[in-house]
Amino acid sequence: MKKLNRAGAMLIVLLSLSCTLKAQGQQATKAAPSPEALAKADAEVDKKASDWVASLSLTDTAKATRVKNVIATHLKAIRDWNNSHSYESVPAGIDPATGKALSTMDRQIIINSSLPKSVHENLMAGLRNDLTEEQVEAVLDKYTIGKVAFTLAGYKAIVPDLTTVEEAAILANLKQAREQAVDFKNIKQVSAIFEIYKTKNEQYLNSNGRNWHKLYGDYTKAIIAKKAADKAAKDKVATQK
């Protein structure tokens, strides 16, 4: 039995080493961007950061410059981390929570979530050093294209009698999703982070005496019925002309 255990352990080590070497090899062969391409990408990031700061209407030029630099530094760090850490560095496997195979997006999210915590901490500290909490939230909303307000509006439409307590709990989860999502490169990854917290919200509603599946189903049926009624009314007007 001891020999079998040692053999099994050795096999696991070899397999792990193989995966690691394969991932490192794949990453090593990934072509680095040319100086021209990097300069162009940096310019695009700087413009985005400048536009976000402009939307805050800051009157202190020095403060605006500091905030712009904090945002640009973060955007570049996220971009570079994503581009230098392939999903292939995460071995294919299953999601232990669902038993389903990890998707390419799952694996990219996993490797991107290993970003050093200091990157996020520097962003939030830099923003809060010069901005009010409301302004900080405005910047985070820019990064996540207003997903907090949009998603909350969806919950209110699906659950018309949402209580203030339920709304507060849902909003807290969405804000947590937003802050976590700013450490991911693109809107697909941002949406994947929000999905985690949308699931938490649905579980919360179910535990609070709601039936999310039925609520969502009823809402969908109502939307379909309204579209059908609108089309019928439009067709009726067209035939009367």
RAKAPE-V111482 format. One record per pair of residues at least 24 apart in sequence whose ideal C-beta (glycine too) atoms are under 7 Angstrom apart, sorted by the first residue. I is the first residue (numbers start at 1). J is the second residue. D is the distance in Angstrom with one decimal. If there is no record, write none. Layout:
i=<I/I>
j=<J/J>
d=<D/D>
//
This chain:
i=<19/23/23/26/26/27/27/27/30/42/45/45/45/46/48/49/52/52/55/56/56/63/66/67/67/67/70/70/70/71/74/74/77/78/78/78/79/81/81/82/82/85/85/87/105/105/108/109/109/112/112/115/119/120/123/140/140/140/143/144/144/144/144/145/147/147/148/148/148/151/151/155/157/158/158/158/159/159/166/166/169/170/173/173/173>
j=<91/88/89/86/88/84/86/89/86/76/72/75/76/72/75/75/139/142/142/135/138/130/130/127/130/131/123/126/127/139/119/123/119/183/184/185/185/112/115/112/185/111/112/111/188/192/189/189/192/184/189/183/183/183/182/178/179/182/182/178/181/182/190/187/178/194/174/175/178/194/198/201/219/215/216/219/210/215/205/208/204/201/197/200/201>
d=<4.8/5.6/3.9/5.9/5.0/7.0/5.5/6.4/6.8/6.6/5.5/4.7/5.5/5.3/6.7/6.4/5.9/4.6/7.0/5.5/6.4/4.8/5.6/6.7/5.3/6.4/6.4/3.3/6.1/6.6/6.8/4.3/5.0/6.2/6.9/5.4/5.9/6.6/5.2/5.8/3.9/4.7/6.6/6.2/6.9/5.7/6.9/6.3/5.6/5.6/6.8/5.6/6.8/5.3/6.9/5.1/6.3/5.8/4.7/5.0/5.2/6.8/5.4/6.5/6.7/5.6/4.6/6.1/5.2/6.7/6.8/6.9/6.7/5.5/5.9/4.5/6.9/5.7/6.8/6.3/5.8/4.9/4.5/5.3/5.3>
//
